[in-house]
Amino acid sequence: MAYHKENLKEQLVDIAWEICVDESWQAVNMRSVAKKAEVSTTAFYRHFKNKGDLKAALMLKGFQFMSEGQKNPDVDGSFSAYGAQTIKFGLEYPHIYDLMFESKDIDMSLYPDLEAISTASFNGIITGVRAFIPTATEKEIMIKAVSIWASVHGLIGILRRSRTQETGLETLGWIENNLQQYLKMTTF
């Protein structure tokens, strides 16, 4: 096995990402990631102290990937497009999404880059609300932002369940195929 590879840390994250996307976070383990990278577990531990460090790296990559999708020039840059991209990400990468938004065992303060991008994700909603309701108080903005955040994340869960349970409700199909229009109808 090789002990030195260029960009090994990124390769390890990419391999763990693939496993997580295809299977789940629970399927990711250091031995299998090291084996696929053709390095020893010792080489793995030179880059990550523990599985929590790898989890934080995957979460960071997820937020970066989702953030890039929200800046995609193919979308119109509207507030509803921002939410639609979040929903699309949650539907396309359900295991990564779960890792990002349901991990309670990560102390974000230990990972400043992760904490910053996670905070920026929610701040995007606050910025959108401010643009739509410029005269609102900070309390009103926060209440609306949390309500939108909860709606978007709740919708991801509903659409994912409808896919796995093959719930063919016509309305859910319309919502999934018209996310921006749905968000425009329901947020402001």
N, C-alpha and C positions, 0 to 999 in steps of 0.2 A: 504494500500500500504506500502511496505517496504521502509525504509529510508536509510538503510545501507546494502550494498551488497559488497562482495569481488570483486575486479576488475570491479567495476561498470563503470568506464570510458571506459575500453576496451569493455565491453558489449554494451554500448551505441553506440560506434563507429561501432561495428559489426552489430548491428541492423540497424543503418543508412546505412551502406554498403549494406546490403541485400535489403533495400528499394530502394536505388539508383541503384543497379544492376538490380533489377526487373522492376523498373518503371522509375525513373529519380531523379536528385537532387531536382527538383521542388516538388516532392512528399514527400520529407523528411521534417518533421516538429517536433519540440521539443515535442509536446504533444503526437504524435503517437509513437515516439521513447521511451519516458518515459513510456507510457502505455504498450508497448510490453516488456519493461524491468521490468514492475510491480513496478515502483517507481513513486514518484510525480515529477512534473515539477521542484519543488524546489530542489529536489535531483539532477535532471539533471543540473540545473544552478550552482550547487556546483562544477561541473566539466567543464562546458563550459559557458563562460560569455555571449555568443551570438551564433547565427547560423553560423557566420563567423568562430568562433573557431572550431565548428564541421566540417565545410567545410574544413578547413585547416587540421584537423585530418584525414579526408577521403582522401584528396589529398596526405598526407604523407603516409598513408597506401597503396594507389595506387602506389606511386613511390617505396615503399619498395617491394610490390608484384611484380611489373614489373621488378625491379632490381634482385630479386631472380630468376625470370624466365630467365633473361639474363645470370645468373650464373649456370643455370641448367646443371647438368652433362650429360644429354641426348643430348645436343647440342655439336657441335664440338669445341666450344670456338672461332670460327673465327669471324671476323668483320661482315660478312654477317649473321651469326647466331644471333649476337647482334641485328641487325636491324630486322631480322625475328621475334625475340621474341617480340620486340616493336610492330610490326604489328599485331602479334597474340593477344597480350594484347588489342590493340585498337579494334580489331574485336570481341573478346570475352567479353570485358567489356566496351562497347561503352559509357555508361553514366558516368562511372568512368573516362575513358579516356578524355571525354569532360570536366569534372570537373577539371582534372589535367592540361589540355593544353588550355582551353578556358576561364578560370576564370580570369577576369580582375579586380575584386573587392577585391582581397586578396593582402594585403601588405606583401610580403614575408619577409621583414625585421622584422616583428613582430613574425615570426615563424622560428627561425634559423635552426631547424632541417629540416623543409620543404625546406627552401632556399638551404641548403647544398645538400640535396638529388636531388633536381631539377637541380642544377648546376652540380652535379656529373653525372647525366644522359646525359647531353650535352657533358660533358668532356669525356665521354666514346667514343663519336664519334671523338672528337679531338685526343684522344689517338690512335684510330684505323687508322685515316688518317696519323698521324705521323709514325706509324709502316709501312704503305704502301708506304709513300713518305718521307723517312727520310731526303732527301736533300731539301725539300720544305721550303720556308720562312714561317714565322708565318702568314703573310697575305694570302699566298696561302693555308695554312692549314685551316685557318678560312673560306675562301671562299668555299673550298671543303666541310668542315664540315657543314656549313650552307646549302649548296646545297644538301647534303645527308639528313640532317635533314628535309629539305623541301620536298624532294622526298618521304621519309618514311611517313611523316605525310600526304602528299598529296595522297599517295597510300592508306593509311588507309581510307581516305574520299572517294576515288573512289570505293574501294572494298565494303565499307559499303553502298554506294548509289546503287551499282550494286545488292547487296543483297536485299535491301528494294524495289527496283524497278524491281527486278527479271530480270535484264539484263543478259541474258545468253550468253554474249560474250565469245567465247571459250578461247580467250587470257587471259581474266580476271580470268577465272577458272584455267587456267594453272598457272598464276602468284600466285594466292592464294594457290594452292597446291604445289608450288615449290618456296617458298619465298627465300630461301637461294640461289638457283641457279639463280633466277631473280636478286637478289641483287648483286651477283658476276658478272653477265653480265652487269649491269648498273652502278655500282659505280666505278670500277677500270678497 
